[in-house]
């Protein structure tokens, strides 16, 4: 049973503050419970305490099953579950900051957010990612999608094939074909919008994550479903830590490792697949 502390009234009738009423360690635990958090066992002294909030960047181009929105707000999906698991492992409350995808890197560099899931170093040029990468987490597989079923497409033999892409995304395996005009980019703000354009015949093909395609097809009758024709790329992704976060990098890396080692990530991926 927790110790009780009597309420002592000052001679002038003022009620003492929480700081005056409780010893420092118990005060931290009470404050943590008031914030809806369990006081983490690793919490050091007040001078070196880590923040109570963990700020995640949420780019606007993610599609289901990675991110499911209610209205314009992120509400569910693989990414949301992953960010909640990371925050729980860190002993923090997650805060989700919606950003245009083109703003995420700057937000990480400037310390406006603490963490972003998920990125690959292959998406960046010589300057590299905007922060420290955590351990490998999720493998993304991009496939070439068409309305008609069939085998692999000879991309080298195409002349002006209109391919759905996401605005701002890099597609390194196809870059030479885009530059030569064999393929023509048809940008959309998200993968969901890109697949809808393909379904309506406003593009001839699309490059899409396999999980996104599977989720998109579930809402369509069989005769309208889109078809993966071949793999375009397979990419290992990581969480990226802001270099200006108030969180110690070692603590965030420890939380990421816990999410992987205790099986949380594996369960989330199984649910998404």
C-alpha positions in Angstrom: 0.0 0.0 0.0 1.5 3.4 -1.0 2.6 5.7 1.8 0.3 8.5 2.7 1.4 12.1 3.2 -0.6 14.5 5.4 -1.8 17.8 4.0 -0.2 20.6 5.9 -1.7 24.0 5.7 0.7 27.0 5.9 0.1 29.6 8.6 -1.2 32.0 6.0 -3.8 29.4 4.9 -2.2 28.6 1.6 -2.3 25.0 0.4 1.2 23.7 -0.2 2.2 22.6 -3.7 2.8 19.0 -4.8 6.5 19.6 -4.7 6.3 20.6 -1.0 3.9 17.7 -0.1 5.8 14.7 -1.5 9.3 13.5 -1.6 10.9 13.8 -5.0 10.8 10.2 -6.1 7.1 9.7 -5.1 6.3 13.1 -6.7 7.6 11.9 -10.1 5.5 8.8 -9.8 2.4 10.8 -9.0 3.0 13.2 -11.8 3.5 10.3 -14.2 0.2 8.8 -13.2 -1.5 12.2 -13.6 -0.2 12.2 -17.2 -1.6 8.7 -17.8 1.8 7.1 -17.8 3.4 4.4 -15.7 6.5 5.8 -14.0 9.3 4.0 -15.9 11.7 2.0 -13.9 14.6 3.5 -15.8 13.7 7.1 -15.0 16.8 8.7 -13.5 16.9 11.8 -11.3 15.0 14.9 -12.3 18.1 16.6 -13.8 18.4 13.8 -16.4 14.7 12.9 -16.9 13.7 12.1 -20.5 10.6 13.9 -22.0 7.2 12.5 -21.3 6.0 12.9 -24.9 7.4 11.2 -28.0 6.7 13.2 -31.2 6.2 11.2 -34.4 6.1 12.6 -37.9 3.2 11.2 -40.0 3.6 11.8 -43.7 0.5 12.4 -45.7 1.3 10.0 -48.5 1.0 6.7 -46.5 -2.0 4.6 -47.5 -3.9 1.7 -45.9 -3.0 -0.7 -44.4 0.0 1.4 -43.2 -2.2 4.4 -42.2 -6.0 4.5 -41.9 -7.6 7.9 -41.5 -10.8 9.1 -40.0 -11.5 12.3 -41.9 -8.1 13.8 -42.2 -6.7 12.5 -38.9 -4.5 9.3 -38.7 -6.4 6.8 -36.6 -5.2 3.2 -37.2 -3.1 1.0 -39.3 0.3 -0.7 -39.2 2.3 2.5 -38.7 0.0 3.8 -35.9 0.3 0.5 -34.1 4.1 0.5 -34.6 4.4 4.1 -33.2 2.2 3.2 -30.2 4.4 0.2 -29.5 7.6 2.3 -29.7 6.2 4.9 -27.4 5.1 2.2 -24.9 8.6 0.7 -25.0 10.1 4.2 -24.3 7.7 4.9 -21.5 6.2 7.9 -23.3 3.0 9.2 -24.6 2.9 9.4 -28.4 2.1 12.6 -30.3 1.4 12.3 -34.0 2.3 15.4 -36.1 0.8 15.3 -39.6 3.1 16.7 -42.3 3.2 16.9 -46.0 5.7 14.2 -47.1 8.1 16.8 -48.5 8.3 18.4 -45.0 9.2 15.4 -43.0 12.9 15.5 -43.6 13.2 19.2 -42.6 11.1 18.5 -39.4 13.5 15.8 -38.4 16.6 17.9 -39.1 15.1 20.9 -37.2 13.9 18.9 -34.1 10.2 19.6 -34.7 9.7 15.8 -34.3 11.6 13.1 -32.5 11.1 10.1 -34.8 9.8 9.1 -38.2 8.8 5.6 -39.4 9.7 4.3 -41.9 12.5 5.4 -44.3 15.3 3.7 -46.3 18.8 5.2 -46.9 18.3 4.3 -50.5 15.7 7.0 -50.8 18.3 9.7 -50.2 21.2 11.1 -52.3 24.8 11.5 -51.2 23.8 13.7 -48.2 22.0 10.6 -46.6 19.0 10.5 -44.3 18.2 13.5 -42.1 19.0 11.7 -38.8 20.2 8.5 -37.1 18.7 5.2 -38.4 17.5 2.6 -36.0 17.7 -1.2 -36.6 16.0 -2.7 -39.7 12.3 -2.9 -39.2 9.9 -3.4 -42.2 10.6 -4.7 -45.7 8.6 -2.9 -48.4 8.1 -4.5 -51.7 7.1 -2.4 -54.7 5.4 -4.1 -57.7 4.3 -3.1 -61.1 0.5 -3.1 -61.2 -1.8 -3.2 -64.3 -5.5 -3.6 -64.8 -5.0 -6.8 -66.8 -3.5 -10.0 -65.4 -0.4 -11.4 -67.1 3.3 -12.0 -66.9 6.2 -9.7 -66.5 6.4 -6.6 -68.6 9.4 -5.8 -70.8 10.1 -2.3 -69.4 13.1 -1.8 -71.7 10.9 -2.2 -74.7 8.2 0.3 -73.7 7.7 3.6 -75.4 5.9 6.2 -73.3 4.1 3.9 -70.9 2.2 6.1 -68.4 3.1 4.8 -64.9 1.4 5.9 -61.7 3.8 7.2 -59.1 3.7 9.1 -55.8 4.7 12.8 -55.9 8.2 13.1 -54.4 8.9 9.4 -54.3 12.2 8.0 -55.8 12.0 4.9 -58.0 15.7 4.1 -58.6 15.2 0.9 -60.6 13.0 2.8 -63.1 14.9 6.1 -63.1 16.8 5.4 -66.4 13.5 4.4 -68.1 11.9 7.6 -66.9 14.8 9.7 -68.1 14.8 8.0 -71.5 11.0 8.5 -71.9 10.3 4.8 -72.1 8.2 5.3 -69.0 6.3 8.6 -68.1 5.5 9.5 -64.5 1.9 10.1 -63.6 2.2 11.6 -60.0 -0.5 11.3 -57.4 -0.5 12.5 -53.8 -0.7 9.0 -52.3 -0.6 5.3 -53.3 -4.4 5.0 -52.8 -5.1 7.9 -55.2 -2.5 6.4 -57.7 -4.3 3.1 -57.7 -7.7 4.8 -58.2 -6.3 6.6 -61.2 -5.2 3.3 -62.6 -8.5 1.6 -62.0 -10.3 4.5 -63.8 -7.9 4.2 -66.8 -6.1 7.5 -66.3 -2.8 5.7 -66.3 -1.6 2.4 -67.9 0.4 1.0 -64.9 1.5 1.9 -61.4 4.3 1.2 -59.0 2.8 0.3 -55.7 3.6 -1.4 -52.3 2.3 -4.9 -52.3 0.4 -4.6 -49.0 -1.3 -1.4 -50.3 -2.4 -3.2 -53.4 -3.8 -6.1 -51.4 -5.7 -3.8 -49.2 -7.0 -1.7 -52.1 -8.2 -4.9 -54.0 -10.3 -6.1 -51.0 -12.8 -3.3 -51.5 -13.3 -4.2 -55.2 -15.3 -6.9 -56.9 -13.1 -9.6 -58.4 -13.5 -8.4 -62.0 -12.3 -4.9 -61.1 -9.2 -5.9 -59.1 -5.8 -4.8 -60.2 -2.9 -7.2 -60.8 0.7 -7.3 -59.7 2.8 -8.2 -62.8 6.3 -8.2 -61.4 8.5 -7.0 -58.5 10.1 -3.6 -59.0 12.1 -3.3 -55.8 12.4 -4.6 -52.2 13.5 -2.2 -49.6 14.5 -2.5 -45.9 13.2 0.4 -43.9 14.2 1.9 -40.5 13.0 4.5 -38.0 14.9 7.7 -38.2 15.8 9.7 -35.1 16.0 13.5 -35.1 19.5 14.8 -34.4 17.9 17.6 -32.4 15.5 15.5 -30.3 15.6 16.0 -26.5 15.4 12.3 -26.2 18.7 10.5 -25.7 19.4 8.5 -28.9 20.4 5.5 -26.8 17.0 5.4 -25.2 15.1 5.5 -28.5 17.4 2.9 -30.0 16.7 0.7 -27.0 12.9 1.1 -27.4 13.2 0.2 -31.1 15.2 -2.9 -30.3 12.6 -3.9 -27.6 9.8 -3.7 -30.1 11.6 -6.0 -32.4 13.1 -8.5 -29.9 9.9 -9.1 -27.9 7.9 -9.9 -31.1 5.7 -6.8 -31.3 6.7 -5.9 -34.8 6.3 -9.5 -36.0 2.8 -9.6 -34.7 1.9 -6.2 -36.3 3.3 -7.4 -39.7 1.3 -10.6 -39.5 -1.9 -8.7 -38.9 -1.2 -6.3 -41.8 -0.5 -9.2 -44.2 
